[in-house]
Amino acid sequence: MAEKEERECEFMKKKLITILITSLVMIAGMGAFLWKMNAVSQRIEKKKAALLQEEMDTNTKDKALEDIDKLDMQTLYLSGSDKNVVTRDYASLDEVYNESRSASAEKMLTELKKKRDYSEKDVLWAYNPYGTNPDSLYMYFKSKGNFYCRYTISVDDDKIPDFTRTLDNGASGNVSKEHEYQIIGLVPGRTNYLIVKLYNKKDELANTLYYKVDMPKSRSGAQTILSSEKGSSKGKQQNGLYTVFRKASSGQQNAVLFYDNSGVLRAEFPTKAAGYNIEEIYDTLVYAVDNNTLVRVNALGQVEKCLKLPMHQIYGEFAYDGAGAVYVLARPVQQSASLGNVTRVEVNSGKVTDALNLSDIPALVKLVKRADHKKTLKGKDHMQVNSIRVTGTNQLLLGSSKYSTIMKVSNVNSLMPKLDYMITDRKLWNISGKNKADKKLRKKILTKGLAEGQAEPTQASPLVNSILDTGNTTPELFASQYGQNALVTGENSGLADGQYYVSMLNNNSGRGSSGRKNSYYYRYLVDETAGTYALVDKNRLDWNKSGGNVTVYDDSFLYCRSADHLFEEVDGSGRKIRSFRVKGSLHRVYKNDWKGVWFY
């Protein structure tokens, strides 16, 4: 009996030892696996960081053209007896922004593609075939294997950095045997060296193609290299291209301009009039090309749709509703007087309807008359509305810099639009009386409030207020926006129903302004249910009297100072990272990496 128990005990010991060893091996294996996965993850992140750094467009020292194999380099000729690039002439912008003319260009390219098998050694090249970007080339070929393309444009100039991007071919994993691209980033008026590298899905280099092309001068006469100035901040610029909207000066033509982080012109969309914004809708870029036309242009540059607003004049930006229509700050040309107008355009059908006339809102008419101390109102755009956002079905948020006011309007697209409320300083509206009319109008203005966790402001002494020239000792929660521009509504996840964020450039000019020469980035938390708005973010900026816009990033801002004809990136403390000066009347500046459009 004792021997049996001893054998069983010995067996259990061996079993436990086996389990222990197995567990240790599994733990070691899991540790090795996790270590390997961590190492792989670190390599991937390191590679991503290297690619992003390469796409910063700031390194002017290391040039790819220095490593070009001259024996394998092909020269692309746009004209002359050696011409090997397809070209197509457009007599005017009316021909460029013409659906049938653009479709015929697409048909021409399709027929050329059918004529022979274009390969890595025999690429089909076309110069600006659709007329929509004079600083571009069209490229088509088929590769032997499934590859993606990464290209570099190099110019022999110490002021011009190499321009490197990965092209988006639209295929799964971005690898394909068929390649069709619009190559942007070519510098006008310069000899451009183009290096195209083909990689497989394992990121292994399969082939390298070398080209040289002399690009024509800028069609718009825009500055090829902007004058720039580096600031004291150690912060970094954001990746991407600056999209510049400006009204051309004498000797120039209007265009939407795209500049890199060194201020080098990389693309230009010719237009008749200066626009205010560009939006990506249904895989096309939508922007204004004249005073009554928006266009939809695809990634290759083809004009897919011209959205004409007959008998209307565009006077500001537009906003997409996410459901197939844009709301445009545009007015009927035959209208004699109005507080302001909004026109709705369906982006597929092109159907145009008058969505809103602010003069159809009695409460708003009364408020404006009170503010102006006048019985009659004049002007086709009396309130000078310059910003628009879609906040819901038949709901718009409108900004009037003239009246330092943000308005929420509902029942848009109806005969009875409604003013829900205004975000503004009450002192601007002359409605302080105790009569019923004044009380009713005051209800249209939201009350200043505090966001969760914000403390009440401390009361300033009479001495401090006399220095600040506020004229009172009653503490105000915060100063409202004055002469604001460029409203932005963002993600509202985590907020209660009826709450949303809205940010803007608070120019701090015009009606109600403090007189202190500073502008600000403002972000409000609006609570429609409580009838309040709270200032949750405020950053001081150099003063910009009128126009412009500001875009916020994690640690910096992109700031368009229209009045000073410049735009700049500044850090969170307002210190300049880098600024650029533009000729002409500057409207807005945005920044985008254009991934999913041209790049991957």
C-alpha positions as CSV (number, residue, x, y, z in Angstrom):
1,M,0.0,0.0,0.0
2,A,2.8,2.3,0.9
3,E,4.7,1.5,-2.3
4,K,1.5,2.3,-4.4
5,E,1.1,5.7,-2.7
6,E,4.8,6.3,-3.2
7,R,4.5,5.5,-7.0
8,E,1.4,7.7,-7.3
9,C,3.3,10.5,-5.5
10,E,6.3,10.1,-7.9
11,F,3.9,10.1,-10.9
12,M,2.2,13.3,-9.7
13,K,5.6,15.0,-9.2
14,K,6.7,14.1,-12.8
15,K,3.3,15.3,-14.1
16,L,3.7,18.6,-12.2
17,I,7.2,19.0,-13.5
18,T,6.0,18.4,-17.0
19,I,3.3,20.9,-16.6
20,L,5.7,23.4,-15.1
21,I,8.2,23.0,-17.9
22,T,5.5,23.2,-20.5
23,S,4.1,26.4,-18.9
24,L,7.6,27.9,-18.8
25,V,8.2,27.1,-22.5
26,M,4.8,28.6,-23.4
27,I,5.6,31.7,-21.3
28,A,9.0,32.0,-22.9
29,G,7.4,31.4,-26.4
30,M,4.7,34.0,-25.7
31,G,7.4,36.4,-24.5
32,A,9.5,35.9,-27.6
33,F,6.4,36.3,-29.7
34,L,5.4,39.5,-28.0
35,W,9.0,40.8,-28.2
36,K,9.1,40.0,-31.9
37,M,5.7,41.7,-32.5
38,N,6.9,44.7,-30.5
39,A,10.1,44.8,-32.6
40,V,8.0,44.6,-35.8
41,S,5.7,47.3,-34.6
42,Q,8.6,49.5,-33.8
43,R,10.1,48.9,-37.3
44,I,6.7,49.8,-38.8
45,E,6.4,53.0,-36.8
46,K,10.0,53.9,-37.5
47,K,9.4,53.4,-41.3
48,K,6.2,55.5,-41.1
49,A,8.1,58.3,-39.3
50,A,10.8,58.2,-42.0
51,L,8.2,58.4,-44.8
52,L,6.5,61.3,-43.1
53,Q,9.8,63.1,-42.6
54,E,10.6,62.5,-46.3
55,E,7.2,64.1,-47.1
56,M,7.8,67.2,-45.0
57,D,9.2,69.1,-48.1
58,T,11.8,71.0,-46.0
59,N,15.1,69.2,-46.8
60,T,16.8,71.3,-49.4
61,K,20.3,69.7,-49.0
62,D,19.9,66.1,-50.0
63,K,18.9,65.9,-53.7
64,A,17.6,62.8,-55.5
65,L,18.8,64.2,-58.8
66,E,22.4,63.6,-57.6
67,D,21.8,59.8,-57.7
68,I,20.0,59.7,-61.0
69,D,21.3,57.2,-63.5
70,K,21.8,59.5,-66.5
71,L,22.0,56.5,-68.9
72,D,18.6,55.2,-67.9
73,M,17.0,58.7,-67.9
74,Q,14.4,59.6,-70.5
75,T,13.7,63.2,-71.5
76,L,10.0,64.1,-71.9
77,Y,9.4,66.7,-74.6
78,L,6.1,68.7,-74.6
79,S,6.9,70.2,-78.1
80,G,9.3,70.1,-81.0
81,S,10.4,67.3,-83.3
82,D,11.2,65.0,-80.4
83,K,7.8,65.5,-78.8
84,N,6.8,62.3,-76.9
85,V,4.2,63.7,-74.5
86,V,0.5,64.1,-75.5
87,T,-0.7,67.7,-75.3
88,R,-4.1,69.3,-75.7
89,D,-4.9,72.9,-76.1
90,Y,-7.7,74.9,-74.4
91,A,-8.5,78.4,-75.7
92,S,-10.0,79.6,-72.5
93,L,-11.2,78.5,-69.0
94,D,-14.7,78.2,-70.5
95,E,-13.3,75.2,-72.5
96,V,-11.4,73.8,-69.5
97,Y,-14.5,73.8,-67.3
98,N,-16.8,72.2,-69.8
99,E,-18.1,68.7,-69.2
100,S,-18.2,67.6,-72.9
101,R,-14.7,69.0,-73.6
102,S,-13.3,67.2,-70.6
103,A,-15.1,64.0,-71.6
104,S,-13.6,64.2,-75.1
105,A,-10.1,64.4,-73.4
106,E,-10.9,61.3,-71.4
107,K,-12.0,59.6,-74.6
108,M,-8.8,60.5,-76.3
109,L,-6.7,59.0,-73.5
110,T,-8.8,55.8,-73.5
111,E,-8.3,55.4,-77.3
112,L,-4.5,55.9,-76.9
113,K,-4.4,53.3,-74.1
114,K,-6.1,50.8,-76.4
115,K,-3.6,51.3,-79.3
116,R,-0.7,49.6,-77.6
117,D,0.4,47.9,-74.4
118,Y,2.1,50.7,-72.3
119,S,4.6,49.2,-69.9
120,E,7.2,50.3,-67.4
121,K,9.6,50.8,-70.3
122,D,7.0,52.5,-72.5
123,V,4.8,54.9,-70.4
124,L,2.0,57.0,-71.8
125,W,2.6,60.6,-70.8
126,A,0.2,63.6,-71.3
127,Y,0.7,67.1,-70.2
128,N,-2.3,68.6,-68.3
129,P,-4.7,66.8,-70.6
130,Y,-7.8,68.3,-68.9
131,G,-6.5,71.8,-68.5
132,T,-7.2,71.8,-64.7
133,N,-3.6,71.8,-63.4
134,P,-0.8,73.2,-65.5
135,D,1.8,71.9,-63.1
136,S,1.0,68.3,-63.7
137,L,1.5,65.2,-65.9
138,Y,-0.8,62.3,-66.7
139,M,0.9,58.9,-66.4
140,Y,-0.4,55.5,-67.6
141,F,1.3,52.1,-67.8
142,K,0.9,48.4,-66.9
143,S,3.5,46.6,-64.8
144,K,4.6,43.0,-64.8
145,G,3.7,42.5,-61.2
146,N,1.4,44.0,-58.6
147,F,3.2,47.2,-57.4
148,Y,2.7,50.6,-55.9
149,C,4.5,53.7,-57.0
150,R,6.4,56.3,-54.9
151,Y,7.8,59.2,-56.8
152,T,10.2,62.1,-56.2
153,I,10.5,65.4,-58.0
154,S,13.9,67.0,-57.8
155,V,15.0,70.4,-59.0
156,D,18.5,71.8,-59.2
157,D,17.9,74.7,-56.8
158,D,19.0,75.0,-53.2
159,K,15.7,76.7,-52.3
160,I,13.5,73.9,-53.7
161,P,13.3,70.7,-51.6
162,D,12.6,67.3,-53.2
163,F,8.9,66.5,-53.4
164,T,8.2,62.8,-52.5
165,R,4.8,61.0,-52.3
166,T,3.3,57.6,-52.6
167,L,0.6,57.5,-55.4
168,D,-2.9,56.2,-54.7
169,N,-4.0,53.7,-57.3
170,G,-7.3,52.8,-55.7
171,A,-6.6,49.1,-55.6
172,S,-6.6,46.8,-52.5
173,G,-3.5,47.4,-50.5
174,N,-2.5,50.0,-53.1
175,V,-0.8,47.4,-55.3
176,S,-1.9,46.9,-58.9
177,K,-0.7,45.9,-62.4
178,E,-2.5,48.9,-63.9
179,H,-1.3,52.4,-63.1
180,E,-3.0,55.7,-64.0
181,Y,-2.1,58.9,-62.1
182,Q,-2.0,62.6,-62.1
183,I,1.6,63.5,-61.1
184,I,1.5,66.8,-59.2
185,G,4.3,68.8,-57.6
186,L,6.2,69.7,-60.8
187,V,7.7,73.1,-60.4
188,P,6.7,75.6,-63.2
189,G,9.4,77.2,-65.3
190,R,12.1,74.7,-64.1
191,T,13.8,71.5,-65.3
192,N,12.2,68.8,-63.2
193,Y,13.8,65.4,-62.6
194,L,11.2,62.7,-61.9
195,I,12.1,59.4,-60.2
196,V,9.3,56.8,-60.0
197,K,10.0,53.7,-57.9
198,L,7.9,50.6,-58.0
199,Y,7.5,48.4,-54.9
200,N,5.8,45.1,-54.2
201,K,3.5,44.5,-51.3
202,K,6.4,43.6,-49.2
203,D,7.9,47.0,-49.8
204,E,10.7,45.6,-51.8
205,L,12.0,47.8,-54.7
206,A,11.2,46.2,-58.0
207,N,12.1,48.9,-60.5
208,T,13.1,52.6,-60.8
209,L,12.2,54.9,-63.7
210,Y,14.0,58.2,-64.4
211,Y,12.7,61.2,-66.4
212,K,13.5,64.8,-67.1
213,V,11.0,67.4,-68.2
214,D,11.1,71.2,-68.7
215,M,7.8,72.6,-67.3
216,P,6.2,75.7,-68.7
217,K,6.0,78.8,-66.5
218,S,3.0,79.3,-64.1
219,R,-0.1,80.0,-66.1
220,S,-1.5,82.2,-63.3
221,G,1.7,84.1,-62.8
222,A,1.7,83.0,-59.2
223,Q,4.9,83.2,-57.2
224,T,6.9,80.0,-57.7
225,I,8.6,80.4,-54.3
226,L,7.0,82.4,-51.6
227,S,9.1,84.6,-49.4
228,S,9.2,83.0,-46.0
229,E,10.5,83.6,-42.5
230,K,11.3,81.1,-39.8
231,G,10.2,82.0,-36.3
232,S,11.6,81.4,-32.8
233,S,9.4,78.4,-32.1
234,K,11.0,74.9,-32.1
235,G,7.7,73.4,-33.2
236,K,7.3,71.6,-36.5
237,Q,5.1,72.4,-39.5
238,Q,2.3,70.0,-40.2
239,N,2.7,67.6,-43.2
240,G,0.7,68.5,-46.3
241,L,0.2,71.2,-48.9
242,Y,-1.1,74.7,-48.1
243,T,-4.2,75.4,-50.2
244,V,-4.2,79.2,-50.8
245,F,-7.3,81.2,-51.9
246,R,-6.3,84.6,-53.0
247,K,-7.6,87.3,-55.4
248,A,-4.9,87.8,-58.0
249,S,-2.9,91.1,-58.1
250,S,-2.1,93.0,-61.2
251,G,-0.3,90.8,-63.8
252,Q,-1.6,87.6,-62.3
253,Q,-4.6,85.4,-62.9
254,N,-6.9,83.8,-60.3
255,A,-6.2,80.2,-59.3
256,V,-6.4,77.9,-56.3
257,L,-2.7,77.5,-55.4
258,F,-1.0,74.7,-53.6
259,Y,2.3,75.3,-51.8
260,D,4.6,72.9,-49.9
261,N,6.2,73.5,-46.5
262,S,9.1,75.5,-48.1
263,G,6.7,77.7,-50.0
264,V,7.2,76.1,-53.4
265,L,4.3,76.1,-55.8
266,R,3.2,72.4,-56.5
267,A,-0.1,72.8,-58.2
268,E,-2.5,75.5,-59.4
269,F,-6.2,75.2,-60.4
270,P,-7.0,78.1,-62.8
271,T,-10.2,80.0,-62.0
272,K,-11.9,83.2,-63.1
273,A,-12.8,84.3,-59.6
274,A,-11.2,83.9,-56.2
275,G,-12.9,81.2,-54.1
276,Y,-12.9,80.5,-50.3
277,N,-12.8,76.8,-49.9
278,I,-12.5,73.3,-51.5
279,E,-14.3,70.2,-50.4
280,E,-13.9,66.5,-51.2
281,I,-17.3,65.1,-52.2
282,Y,-18.0,61.7,-53.9
283,D,-14.3,61.2,-54.8
284,T,-14.1,64.6,-56.5
285,L,-12.8,68.0,-55.5
286,V,-15.5,70.7,-55.5
287,Y,-14.5,74.4,-55.8
288,A,-15.7,77.6,-57.3
289,V,-14.3,78.6,-60.7
290,D,-16.2,81.8,-61.3
291,N,-19.0,84.0,-59.7
292,N,-21.7,81.5,-60.6
293,T,-20.1,78.1,-61.1
294,L,-18.8,75.3,-58.9
295,V,-17.1,72.3,-60.4
296,R,-16.4,68.7,-59.5
297,V,-13.0,67.5,-60.6
298,N,-11.7,63.9,-60.1
299,A,-8.2,62.9,-59.1
300,L,-6.9,62.7,-62.7
301,G,-8.1,66.3,-63.3
302,Q,-11.2,65.5,-65.4
303,V,-14.2,67.8,-65.0
304,E,-17.0,65.5,-64.1
305,K,-19.7,68.1,-63.4
306,C,-20.1,71.8,-63.8
307,L,-22.6,73.1,-61.2
308,K,-23.9,76.3,-62.6
309,L,-26.0,78.8,-60.6
310,P,-27.7,80.7,-63.3
311,M,-28.8,84.3,-62.4
312,H,-26.9,84.0,-59.1
313,Q,-23.7,85.4,-57.8
314,I,-21.5,83.5,-55.4
315,Y,-20.1,85.9,-52.7
316,G,-18.6,83.5,-50.1
317,E,-17.9,79.9,-49.1
318,F,-20.1,76.8,-49.4
319,A,-20.8,73.8,-47.1
320,Y,-21.6,70.2,-47.8
321,D,-24.6,68.7,-46.1
322,G,-23.4,65.1,-46.3
323,A,-26.4,64.1,-48.3
324,G,-25.7,65.1,-51.8
325,A,-26.1,68.9,-51.7
326,V,-24.0,72.0,-51.0
327,Y,-25.3,75.2,-49.5
328,V,-23.6,78.2,-51.1
329,L,-23.4,81.8,-50.0
330,A,-24.9,83.1,-53.3
331,R,-27.7,85.6,-54.1
332,P,-30.1,86.1,-57.0
333,V,-28.6,88.9,-59.2
334,Q,-32.0,90.5,-59.7
335,Q,-32.7,90.8,-56.0
336,S,-32.6,94.5,-54.9
337,A,-32.0,94.2,-51.2
338,S,-31.6,91.4,-48.6
339,L,-29.9,90.6,-45.3
340,G,-28.3,87.7,-47.0
341,N,-29.0,84.6,-49.1
342,V,-28.1,80.9,-49.3
343,T,-28.5,78.8,-52.4
344,R,-28.8,75.0,-52.4
345,V,-27.1,73.0,-55.2
346,E,-27.4,69.2,-55.7
347,V,-24.0,67.9,-56.6
348,N,-25.2,65.1,-58.9
349,S,-28.1,66.6,-60.7
350,G,-27.0,70.2,-60.5
351,K,-30.5,71.3,-59.5
352,V,-30.4,74.8,-58.0
353,T,-32.9,76.2,-55.4
354,D,-33.0,79.3,-53.3
355,A,-32.7,77.8,-49.8
356,L,-32.8,80.9,-47.6
357,N,-33.4,84.7,-47.7
358,L,-32.6,86.1,-44.2
359,S,-35.0,88.9,-44.9
360,D,-37.8,86.4,-44.6
361,I,-37.2,86.0,-40.9
362,P,-39.1,88.8,-39.1
363,A,-37.3,88.5,-35.8
364,L,-33.9,88.9,-37.5
365,V,-35.1,92.0,-39.5
366,K,-36.2,93.6,-36.2
367,L,-32.9,92.9,-34.5
368,V,-30.9,94.3,-37.4
369,K,-33.0,97.5,-37.6
370,R,-32.5,97.9,-33.8
371,A,-28.8,97.5,-34.1
372,D,-28.5,99.9,-37.0
373,H,-31.0,102.4,-35.5
374,K,-32.7,102.5,-38.9
375,K,-36.2,101.8,-40.2
376,T,-35.1,100.5,-43.6
377,L,-32.3,98.2,-44.7
378,K,-30.3,98.5,-47.9
379,G,-27.8,96.3,-49.7
380,K,-27.9,93.0,-51.5
381,D,-26.0,91.3,-48.6
382,H,-26.7,93.7,-45.7
383,M,-25.4,91.4,-43.0
384,Q,-22.3,90.4,-45.0
385,V,-22.6,86.8,-44.1
386,N,-19.2,85.2,-44.7
387,S,-19.4,81.7,-43.1
388,I,-21.7,78.8,-43.4
389,R,-22.0,75.3,-41.8
390,V,-24.7,72.7,-42.1
391,T,-25.7,71.5,-38.6
392,G,-28.6,69.2,-39.4
393,T,-31.5,68.7,-41.9
394,N,-32.6,72.1,-43.0
395,Q,-30.4,73.7,-40.3
396,L,-27.6,76.2,-40.9
397,L,-25.1,78.0,-38.8
398,L,-24.2,81.4,-40.4
399,G,-21.6,83.9,-39.4
400,S,-21.8,87.7,-39.9
401,S,-18.5,89.4,-39.2
402,K,-20.2,92.8,-39.7
403,Y,-22.5,92.2,-36.8
404,S,-20.1,90.0,-34.8
405,T,-22.8,87.4,-34.7
406,I,-23.3,83.6,-35.3
407,M,-26.9,82.7,-36.2
408,K,-28.6,79.3,-36.0
409,V,-31.4,79.1,-38.6
410,S,-33.9,76.2,-39.0
411,N,-36.7,75.5,-41.5
412,V,-34.3,76.2,-44.3
413,N,-35.8,75.4,-47.8
414,S,-39.2,76.6,-46.7
415,L,-41.3,79.7,-46.9
416,M,-41.0,80.3,-43.1
417,P,-37.4,80.0,-42.0
418,K,-36.8,80.5,-38.3
419,L,-34.1,82.2,-36.3
420,D,-33.4,79.7,-33.5
421,Y,-30.8,81.8,-31.7
422,M,-27.8,84.0,-32.0
423,I,-24.3,83.8,-30.4
424,T,-23.3,87.5,-29.9
425,D,-22.8,90.2,-27.4
426,R,-26.2,91.6,-26.3
427,K,-24.9,95.1,-26.1
428,L,-24.7,95.3,-29.9
429,W,-28.4,95.0,-30.5
430,N,-30.1,97.9,-28.7
431,I,-32.6,95.7,-26.9
432,S,-32.0,96.5,-23.3
433,G,-35.5,97.9,-22.7
434,K,-38.1,96.4,-20.3
435,N,-40.9,96.3,-22.9
436,K,-42.3,93.0,-24.3
437,A,-40.7,93.5,-27.7
438,D,-37.2,93.8,-26.2
439,K,-37.7,90.9,-23.9
440,K,-38.8,88.7,-26.8
441,L,-35.8,89.7,-28.9
442,R,-33.4,89.1,-26.0
443,K,-34.5,85.5,-25.9
444,K,-33.0,85.0,-29.3
445,I,-29.5,85.6,-27.9
446,L,-27.8,82.8,-26.0
447,T,-26.5,83.4,-22.5
448,K,-22.8,83.1,-21.6
449,G,-22.2,80.1,-19.4
450,L,-19.4,77.9,-18.0
451,A,-18.4,74.5,-19.2
452,E,-18.1,71.6,-16.7
453,G,-15.1,72.2,-14.5
454,Q,-14.6,75.9,-15.4
455,A,-14.3,78.4,-12.5
456,E,-16.1,81.7,-12.1
457,P,-13.9,84.7,-13.1
458,T,-12.5,86.7,-10.2
459,Q,-13.8,90.2,-9.8
460,A,-11.3,92.8,-10.9
461,S,-10.5,95.9,-8.8
462,P,-11.6,99.4,-10.0
463,L,-7.9,100.2,-10.5
464,V,-7.4,97.2,-12.8
465,N,-10.6,97.9,-14.7
466,S,-9.5,101.6,-15.2
467,I,-6.3,100.3,-16.7
468,L,-8.0,97.9,-18.9
469,D,-10.7,100.5,-19.7
470,T,-13.6,98.0,-19.2
471,G,-15.7,100.7,-17.5
472,N,-17.1,98.4,-14.8
473,T,-16.1,96.1,-11.9
474,T,-18.6,93.4,-12.6
475,P,-16.8,90.3,-13.8
476,E,-17.8,89.0,-17.2
477,L,-17.4,85.3,-17.9
478,F,-15.6,86.1,-21.2
479,A,-15.7,88.5,-24.1
480,S,-17.8,87.4,-27.1
481,Q,-16.3,87.1,-30.6
482,Y,-16.1,90.3,-32.6
483,G,-15.7,90.4,-36.4
484,Q,-15.2,86.7,-36.5
485,N,-14.5,84.6,-39.6
486,A,-14.4,81.0,-40.9
487,L,-16.7,79.0,-38.6
488,V,-15.8,75.3,-38.0
489,T,-18.1,72.7,-36.5
490,G,-16.4,69.5,-35.4
491,E,-17.0,66.1,-34.0
492,N,-19.6,66.1,-31.2
493,S,-19.0,62.6,-29.8
494,G,-19.3,62.4,-26.1
495,L,-21.6,65.4,-25.9
496,A,-25.2,65.4,-24.8
497,D,-28.1,66.0,-27.3
498,G,-28.3,69.6,-28.2
499,Q,-24.6,70.3,-27.6
500,Y,-21.9,71.0,-30.2
501,Y,-18.6,72.7,-30.6
502,V,-18.0,75.6,-32.9
503,S,-14.6,77.2,-33.5
504,M,-13.5,80.4,-35.4
505,L,-11.1,83.1,-35.9
506,N,-12.1,85.9,-33.5
507,N,-10.6,88.9,-35.4
508,N,-11.5,91.1,-32.4
509,S,-12.4,94.0,-34.8
510,G,-15.5,95.9,-35.8
511,R,-18.6,96.2,-33.6
512,G,-18.0,95.6,-30.0
513,S,-14.3,94.9,-30.2
514,S,-12.0,95.7,-27.2
515,G,-9.6,97.9,-29.2
516,R,-6.7,95.7,-28.1
517,K,-4.6,94.7,-31.1
518,N,-4.9,91.0,-30.8
519,S,-7.0,88.3,-32.5
520,Y,-7.9,84.9,-31.1
521,Y,-8.7,81.3,-31.8
522,Y,-12.0,80.7,-30.1
523,R,-13.9,77.5,-29.5
524,Y,-17.4,77.5,-27.9
525,L,-19.4,74.6,-26.4
526,V,-23.0,75.4,-27.3
527,D,-25.8,73.9,-25.3
528,E,-29.1,74.5,-27.2
529,T,-31.1,72.9,-24.4
530,A,-29.7,75.2,-21.7
531,G,-29.6,78.2,-24.0
532,T,-25.9,78.8,-23.3
533,Y,-22.5,79.0,-24.9
534,A,-19.2,78.6,-23.0
535,L,-15.7,79.5,-24.2
536,V,-13.7,76.3,-23.8
537,D,-10.6,77.2,-25.8
538,K,-8.9,80.6,-26.4
539,N,-5.5,81.3,-27.9
540,R,-4.0,84.7,-28.6
541,L,-2.8,85.5,-32.1
542,D,-1.4,88.5,-33.9
543,W,-4.1,90.9,-34.8
544,N,-5.8,90.5,-38.2
545,K,-8.3,93.2,-38.9
546,S,-10.5,91.4,-41.4
547,G,-10.9,88.1,-43.2
548,G,-8.7,85.1,-42.7
549,N,-9.1,81.8,-40.9
550,V,-7.4,79.6,-38.3
551,T,-7.0,75.8,-38.2
552,V,-6.1,74.1,-35.0
553,Y,-3.8,71.0,-34.7
554,D,-2.6,69.1,-31.6
555,D,0.3,71.5,-30.9
556,S,0.0,74.3,-33.4
557,F,-2.2,76.5,-35.5
558,L,-2.3,77.4,-39.2
559,Y,-3.3,81.1,-39.3
560,C,-4.2,83.1,-42.4
561,R,-3.7,86.8,-41.7
562,S,-5.5,88.2,-44.7
563,A,-4.9,91.9,-43.8
564,D,-1.2,91.3,-43.8
565,H,-1.1,89.2,-46.9
566,L,0.5,86.3,-45.1
567,F,-0.1,82.9,-43.5
568,E,1.8,81.2,-40.8
569,E,2.1,78.2,-38.6
570,V,2.4,79.1,-34.9
571,D,2.8,76.9,-31.8
572,G,0.3,76.7,-28.9
573,S,1.9,79.7,-27.3
574,G,1.5,81.8,-30.4
575,R,5.2,81.7,-31.3
576,K,5.9,81.6,-35.0
577,I,7.2,78.4,-36.6
578,R,7.2,79.7,-40.2
579,S,5.4,82.3,-42.2
580,F,4.8,83.0,-45.9
581,R,3.9,86.2,-47.7
582,V,1.5,86.2,-50.7
583,K,1.0,88.7,-53.4
584,G,-2.7,89.6,-54.0
585,S,-5.7,89.8,-51.7
586,L,-5.6,86.8,-49.4
587,H,-8.9,85.1,-48.5
588,R,-8.3,81.8,-46.8
589,V,-5.5,79.2,-46.4
590,Y,-6.0,75.5,-45.5
591,K,-3.8,72.5,-45.3
592,N,-4.3,68.9,-46.5
593,D,-2.1,65.9,-47.1
594,W,-4.5,64.8,-50.0
595,K,-4.3,61.2,-49.1
596,G,-7.1,59.3,-50.7
597,V,-7.1,61.8,-53.6
598,W,-3.7,61.8,-55.2
599,F,-1.6,60.2,-52.5
600,Y,-1.7,57.0,-50.3
